[in-house]
């Protein structure tokens, strides 16, 4: 399971890149900043006390485990595009996935002693779902502007990190069926994104 946590994000990145046939501007920045962030998190530990099974566990999952680690590179990439600009293909998901590779590596090391499938298997799946899902809706708005696409995409962008954290909370709370439903729901945009990329080949 530790091996899955270590390899899933880079393998998903390579799969997505091979299907889409594109790289990502700012790749070096993504790996560098992701490595720095991973090392800082490794030594500082968690920011939120997880508590029990209630709201504190959900917030813990959102901030420290599932959503915020992926949202940080997505937001930073957006700001870098505005204030610095990049040459090459703009791809939010690829930037976030590259950022998460060193993060996943250090998490695999720190979580390996627990042998917890929730952390070592489910969480990496949620990371890629947040990165690729949000990128899918950003591209949906950017590629061809339609008001209905914007109205549909913006709420989805905000919901994806919440659903991902909810899936973590549900599995931790042993609400397995609810967890699988949320896990499936948050991966629907990922499946659609890969499907449309295959159609463009």
N, C-alpha and C positions, 0 to 999 in steps of 0.2 A: 504493500500500500504506500509506503514511503516512496518507492520508485515511481508509482503513479503520480503522486504529488509533485515529484521532481520533474517528470517528463511530459505530463499532460499539456501544460501551457506551451512549451516550445513545439511539441508535435502538432497541436492545434494551430499554432501560428504558421508552421510549415504547410499544413494541409490547406489552410485558408489562402495562403500566398500562392500555392501551386494551382489552386482552382481559379483564383481571381487574376493571377498573372501580374500582380503589382507588388511593389515594395512599399516603403513608407518613408516620407521625408522625416528627418529628425531621428533616424534609427540609433545613431551613436548617442545622441542626447538621452533617448529612452533607456538604453542599457546603462549608461553612466548614472543618470539620476535614479533609476530603479535600484541600482546596486547601492548607492549612498543611502537611499530610503530604507532598503532592506537591512543594512548594517545598523542604522540608527534604531529601527524598530527592534532588532534583535537584542540590543543592549538596553534599551529603555523599557521594553516589555509592553504590556497592554495599557491603554489610556483609560479604559472603563472597567470598573469592577463588575464581573459578570453576574453576581448575585445568584438567584435561583432560576425559576422557570418563567418568570413574568416579564414585565416590560424591560427590566434591566438586562435580561438575557437577550432580548431582541435588539436593544440599543448596542449592547456589547457586540453582537453579531454584525450589526450594521457598520459600526465604527472600526472595530479592531479585526474582524475576521473576513467579512464577505464584501461589503459594498464600498466603503470609503477607500480601501487600498486600490480599487480600480477607478473610482471617481477622481482621485487626485491626479493621475496622469491624463485622464480625459480632459479635465478642466485646464490643467497646465498646458496641454497641447493646444487647446483652443486659444488660450492667452498668448502662447508663443506664435501662433499663426497670425494673430492680430498685431502684435507689437514687434515681432521679429521677421516673420515670414520664412518659408522654406521653399527650396527648389525641389521639384519632383512631385510624386503622387501624394495627395493628401489622404490619409487613412487613419481615422481615430482608433479603430480597433487594433490595427497593427502596432501603432505606437504604444497603446495600453498593454498589449500582449507582450511586447518586447520589454516594457517596464516591469511586468510581473514575473518574468523569467527568473531574475535573481531573487525576487521576493519569494517565489515558490520554492526555490532551492533552499533558502535559509529556513523557511517554514517547514519544509520536509525534514530538515535536520532537527529543528526544535520540537516538532510534533512526533517524531519517529518513536520516542519512548512510550507514548500513550497507545500506539497502534489503533487509534480511533478512526474507523472508516468515515465518520462524519467529517473530520478534519482533513484526512489524507485523500479521500476520494470525492466526497460531495462538494466540499468547498472549492477545489480546483475547477469542477464543473460549473459552479456558480460564478467563479471569476470570469471564465471565458464567456458565460452567458451574459454577464453585465457588460463586458467590453464589446462583444460582437453585437449584442442586442441594441445598445444605445447607438452604436455606430450605424446600424441598419436604419434606425429612424432618422438619424441626422442626414444620411445619404438620401433617404426617401424625400426629405424636405428640400435638400440642396440640388438634387439632380434635375427635377422639373417642378417649379413652384406651382402649387395648387393650394387654394385656401383649405380645402378639406384634408389634404395631407398634413398641413401644419396643425390643424385642429386635432387630428388624430394622433400625430406623432409626439407633440409636446407632452401630453399627459402620460403617454407610454414611456417616454424618457425618464420621467419622474417616478413612474410605478415600478420599473424594472429593478432598481436597487432595493426598493421596499419589498418586492416579491422575493428577491433573492435572500434578503435577510430573514424574511418570514419563513422561507424554506429551511434555512439553518435552524431557526427557533423551533419549527414544527418537528424536525428530526430529533433535535436535542430533547424536546419535551415528550418524545416517544409517540407523537401523533404521526405515525409513519404514512398512512394513507394521505393525509393532508399535506405532508411533506412531499410526497411523490407528485401530487397534483400541482403544487407550486413549482416544483422542479421542472415538471413538464411544461408548465405555462411559461416560465421564464426562458425556456430554451426554444420556444416556437419562433421568435424572431431570428435566432441563430440558424435554425433549419431553413427558414425562408431566405435568409441572406445567402447561405451556401447554395440553395436551389437556384436563385437568380444568377449567382456567379457562374454556375454550371451552364445555364442557358446562354450566357454571354460568350462562352468559349467558342 
